[in-house]
Amino acid sequence: MPELPEAETIARGLHSVLPGRVIASVTILRDDVVKGPPRGFAAALPGRQFRDVGRRGKNVVFTFEDGSRLVINLGMTGRILSGANSGQARRATHPAVHFHLADGGCVTYDDVRRFGLLTLIPRARWRDWSRRLGPEPLARSFTARVLRKTLSRSRAPVRSLLLDQRKIAGVGNIYAVEALWFARIHPATPANVIGERATARLHRSVRRVLRRAIRAGGTTLRNYRNAEGDVGRFGRALHAYGRADEPCVRCRTSIERIVFGGRSAFFCPRCQAAPR
């Protein structure tokens, strides 16, 4: 599933080509990826001009000149492709929505499994929508003290807490596993027993992993592509995620895999001691 680095990479790519351009029409090929009545969605967008393309958590956010926003959650296999014309849709294997631009260009939302969701949010409702998500982990305001406060309020396994978008926005399983490996914390450790020094390590690790992944253009394991259709390169830099039975690069102990909360977690049993 695309996480913060993948959404950030896509947003940056689209920000370089979309601001100032106007939507002429919308073609919805798959109704189930649009929140609300499809006809109303398609009718509300023509004439709107892109002001900015950004990100909130794992979501790509298109901001229009009137302050309304189109939020695209990529689900598991969603992609956003931009081209000079609708012919670029040939790169989209499972197109769901085409946004035809007034200058002849086209933006296509493509989704193999169609778990993604497109939501049009009026300006007046944006703040309430955004408040449903936790703080951005790369924001200056997200300090080790903020993380410590969040951890102290929960007995959930720390990996599960990191995945809770209401607690921290944008971190998914890949980067939670990697950050915990760097911080030398077992993924099943109850959040509220993690001490101040370990919290500081985890805070640094989360931010470092996310920044490195953004510089690499995200992680492609299967379907993820950026706005230009290119794969992410961070997969080759993974230290724990997906490396079960391979040697830990720190101590050479075999990486192990466990499943809890319905998700796999990977860790080094020597570097990341199990909680008592």
C-alpha positions as semicolon CSV with decimal commas, in nm:
position;residue;x (nm);y (nm);z (nm)
1;M;0,000;0,000;0,000
2;P;0,141;0,344;-0,090
3;E;0,255;0,525;0,223
4;L;0,379;0,878;0,298
5;P;0,692;0,865;0,075
6;E;0,497;0,734;-0,223
7;A;0,219;0,994;-0,185
8;E;0,481;1,268;-0,140
9;T;0,668;1,158;-0,452
10;I;0,350;1,157;-0,659
11;A;0,242;1,497;-0,522
12;R;0,578;1,655;-0,603
13;G;0,571;1,521;-0,956
14;L;0,220;1,655;-1,019
15;H;0,293;1,989;-0,850
16;S;0,544;2,060;-1,124
17;V;0,287;2,026;-1,403
18;L;-0,067;2,095;-1,275
19;P;-0,095;2,437;-1,097
20;G;-0,272;2,691;-1,317
21;R;-0,437;2,432;-1,538
22;V;-0,815;2,389;-1,555
23;I;-1,035;2,080;-1,557
24;A;-1,259;2,073;-1,866
25;S;-1,445;1,748;-1,803
26;V;-1,436;1,427;-1,602
27;T;-1,495;1,072;-1,723
28;I;-1,569;0,814;-1,454
29;L;-1,509;0,457;-1,567
30;R;-1,539;0,295;-1,223
31;D;-1,805;0,439;-0,993
32;D;-1,678;0,257;-0,684
33;V;-1,363;0,471;-0,649
34;V;-1,562;0,794;-0,612
35;K;-1,719;0,898;-0,283
36;G;-2,078;1,010;-0,330
37;P;-2,293;1,010;-0,644
38;P;-2,065;0,979;-0,949
39;R;-2,273;1,221;-1,156
40;G;-2,246;1,488;-0,891
41;F;-1,871;1,433;-0,861
42;A;-1,817;1,462;-1,237
43;A;-2,040;1,770;-1,264
44;A;-1,872;1,957;-0,975
45;L;-1,516;1,959;-1,112
46;P;-1,524;2,117;-1,462
47;G;-1,403;2,477;-1,454
48;R;-1,193;2,435;-1,139
49;Q;-0,832;2,548;-1,159
50;F;-0,549;2,367;-0,982
51;R;-0,367;2,587;-0,731
52;D;-0,147;2,330;-0,561
53;V;-0,078;1,958;-0,526
54;G;0,030;1,834;-0,185
55;R;-0,016;1,553;0,061
56;R;-0,187;1,478;0,392
57;G;-0,087;1,148;0,547
58;K;-0,103;0,884;0,274
59;N;-0,336;1,099;0,062
60;V;-0,253;1,307;-0,244
61;V;-0,437;1,641;-0,213
62;F;-0,527;1,865;-0,508
63;T;-0,616;2,218;-0,398
64;F;-0,825;2,433;-0,630
65;E;-0,837;2,812;-0,655
66;D;-1,167;2,826;-0,466
67;G;-1,011;2,644;-0,168
68;S;-1,191;2,314;-0,226
69;R;-0,980;2,000;-0,239
70;L;-0,979;1,670;-0,421
71;V;-0,832;1,404;-0,191
72;I;-0,710;1,082;-0,348
73;N;-0,637;0,789;-0,121
74;L;-0,441;0,545;-0,333
75;G;-0,560;0,235;-0,149
76;M;-0,337;-0,062;-0,230
77;T;-0,274;-0,023;-0,602
78;G;-0,381;0,329;-0,699
79;R;-0,173;0,538;-0,940
80;I;-0,208;0,893;-1,076
81;L;-0,071;0,945;-1,426
82;S;-0,037;1,274;-1,609
83;G;0,010;1,316;-1,983
84;A;-0,015;1,558;-2,271
85;N;-0,348;1,410;-2,378
86;S;-0,588;1,128;-2,308
87;G;-0,371;0,899;-2,516
88;Q;-0,144;0,873;-2,213
89;A;-0,412;0,649;-2,064
90;R;-0,248;0,368;-2,259
91;R;0,002;0,359;-1,972
92;A;-0,290;0,300;-1,735
93;T;-0,371;-0,068;-1,719
94;H;-0,690;-0,021;-1,515
95;P;-0,810;0,340;-1,560
96;A;-1,088;0,443;-1,323
97;V;-1,122;0,821;-1,369
98;H;-0,998;1,060;-1,639
99;F;-0,963;1,433;-1,565
100;H;-0,955;1,604;-1,906
101;L;-0,782;1,943;-1,893
102;A;-0,872;2,254;-2,090
103;D;-0,530;2,262;-2,261
104;G;-0,574;1,907;-2,391
105;G;-0,384;1,733;-2,113
106;C;-0,521;1,450;-1,903
107;V;-0,477;1,320;-1,550
108;T;-0,579;0,958;-1,497
109;Y;-0,651;0,774;-1,175
110;D;-0,559;0,409;-1,234
111;D;-0,632;0,132;-0,983
112;V;-0,601;-0,244;-1,034
113;R;-0,791;-0,353;-0,721
114;R;-0,998;-0,035;-0,681
115;F;-0,949;0,004;-0,306
116;G;-0,862;0,372;-0,353
117;L;-1,106;0,656;-0,300
118;L;-1,152;1,002;-0,454
119;T;-1,325;1,258;-0,232
120;L;-1,417;1,618;-0,316
121;I;-1,405;1,831;-0,001
122;P;-1,547;2,187;0,013
123;R;-1,325;2,455;0,160
124;A;-1,540;2,485;0,472
125;R;-1,502;2,114;0,555
126;W;-1,130;2,074;0,492
127;R;-1,010;2,157;0,843
128;D;-1,249;1,910;1,004
129;W;-1,143;1,640;0,758
130;S;-0,773;1,702;0,821
131;R;-0,818;1,691;1,198
132;R;-0,922;1,328;1,173
133;L;-0,559;1,243;1,099
134;G;-0,268;1,258;1,339
135;P;0,033;1,488;1,310
136;E;0,266;1,477;1,013
137;P;0,583;1,292;1,120
138;L;0,811;1,518;0,913
139;A;0,664;1,843;1,046
140;R;0,878;2,052;1,283
141;S;0,600;2,034;1,539
142;F;0,633;1,654;1,553
143;T;0,898;1,632;1,823
144;A;1,024;1,343;2,034
145;R;0,817;1,488;2,318
146;V;0,502;1,468;2,106
147;L;0,581;1,107;2,016
148;R;0,653;1,022;2,380
149;K;0,313;1,159;2,481
150;T;0,141;0,955;2,210
151;L;0,320;0,634;2,310
152;S;0,249;0,680;2,680
153;R;-0,127;0,678;2,619
154;S;-0,143;0,334;2,457
155;R;-0,067;-0,026;2,550
156;A;-0,093;-0,136;2,189
157;P;0,213;-0,290;2,020
158;V;0,428;-0,004;1,897
159;R;0,411;-0,125;1,535
160;S;0,030;-0,112;1,552
161;L;0,037;0,237;1,701
162;L;0,265;0,364;1,424
163;L;0,012;0,235;1,170
164;D;-0,280;0,416;1,335
165;Q;-0,343;0,716;1,111
166;R;-0,527;0,892;1,395
167;K;-0,203;0,889;1,596
168;I;0,056;0,960;1,325
169;A;-0,037;1,035;0,965
170;G;0,131;0,860;0,675
171;V;0,338;0,580;0,829
172;G;0,254;0,235;0,698
173;N;0,391;-0,113;0,759
174;I;0,706;-0,087;0,548
175;Y;0,840;0,225;0,713
176;A;0,720;0,134;1,064
177;V;0,915;-0,193;1,042
178;E;1,224;-0,014;0,911
179;A;1,211;0,260;1,174
180;L;1,178;0,004;1,455
181;W;1,479;-0,185;1,319
182;F;1,689;0,132;1,324
183;A;1,565;0,218;1,673
184;R;1,634;-0,140;1,798
185;I;1,278;-0,179;1,928
186;H;1,081;-0,501;1,893
187;P;0,762;-0,435;1,693
188;A;0,540;-0,604;1,955
189;T;0,667;-0,388;2,243
190;P;0,376;-0,217;2,424
191;A;0,394;0,150;2,334
192;N;0,364;0,277;2,689
193;V;0,670;0,090;2,817
194;I;0,910;0,250;2,570
195;G;1,141;0,480;2,762
196;E;1,252;0,832;2,686
197;R;1,582;0,736;2,522
198;A;1,422;0,467;2,307
199;T;1,149;0,713;2,209
200;A;1,414;0,961;2,096
201;R;1,575;0,689;1,883
202;L;1,240;0,595;1,733
203;H;1,159;0,959;1,657
204;R;1,488;1,003;1,472
205;S;1,446;0,672;1,294
206;V;1,094;0,741;1,167
207;R;1,199;1,075;1,022
208;R;1,522;0,940;0,876
209;V;1,355;0,644;0,705
210;L;1,078;0,860;0,558
211;R;1,322;1,120;0,425
212;R;1,546;0,857;0,270
213;A;1,247;0,689;0,107
214;I;1,128;1,019;-0,039
215;R;1,473;1,083;-0,185
216;A;1,457;0,736;-0,344
217;G;1,112;0,803;-0,489
218;G;0,935;0,557;-0,259
219;T;0,928;0,177;-0,249
220;T;0,797;-0,039;-0,532
221;L;0,722;-0,395;-0,426
222;R;0,454;-0,462;-0,687
223;N;0,227;-0,193;-0,830
224;Y;0,347;0,148;-0,710
225;R;0,457;0,396;-0,977
226;N;0,512;0,772;-0,954
227;A;0,331;1,030;-1,168
228;E;0,574;0,964;-1,455
229;G;0,520;0,588;-1,435
230;D;0,861;0,513;-1,280
231;V;0,923;0,271;-0,992
232;G;1,049;0,369;-0,646
233;R;1,409;0,274;-0,562
234;F;1,396;0,240;-0,182
235;G;1,328;-0,133;-0,193
236;R;1,697;-0,206;-0,238
237;A;1,770;-0,018;0,088
238;L;1,532;-0,212;0,314
239;H;1,703;-0,358;0,621
240;A;1,419;-0,560;0,774
241;Y;1,092;-0,545;0,581
242;G;1,047;-0,850;0,357
243;R;1,388;-0,996;0,455
244;A;1,277;-1,296;0,663
245;D;1,556;-1,556;0,701
246;E;1,815;-1,318;0,558
247;P;2,104;-1,202;0,780
248;C;2,067;-0,876;0,972
249;V;2,315;-0,627;0,827
250;R;2,414;-0,522;1,180
251;C;2,474;-0,854;1,356
252;R;2,419;-1,127;1,091
253;T;2,138;-1,291;1,292
254;S;1,854;-1,411;1,069
255;I;1,565;-1,168;1,035
256;E;1,238;-1,316;1,163
257;R;0,877;-1,261;1,060
258;I;0,576;-1,252;1,290
259;V;0,212;-1,169;1,224
260;F;-0,010;-0,965;1,453
261;G;-0,290;-0,725;1,388
262;G;-0,333;-0,900;1,055
263;R;0,000;-0,769;0,924
264;S;0,350;-0,912;0,895
265;A;0,630;-0,757;1,095
266;F;1,000;-0,823;1,047
267;F;1,272;-0,783;1,309
268;C;1,613;-0,899;1,424
269;P;1,575;-1,112;1,740
270;R;1,919;-1,004;1,861
271;C;1,909;-0,630;1,786
272;Q;1,541;-0,594;1,877
273;A;1,492;-0,787;2,198
274;A;1,140;-0,917;2,259
275;P;0,943;-0,739;2,534
276;R;0,920;-0,920;2,866
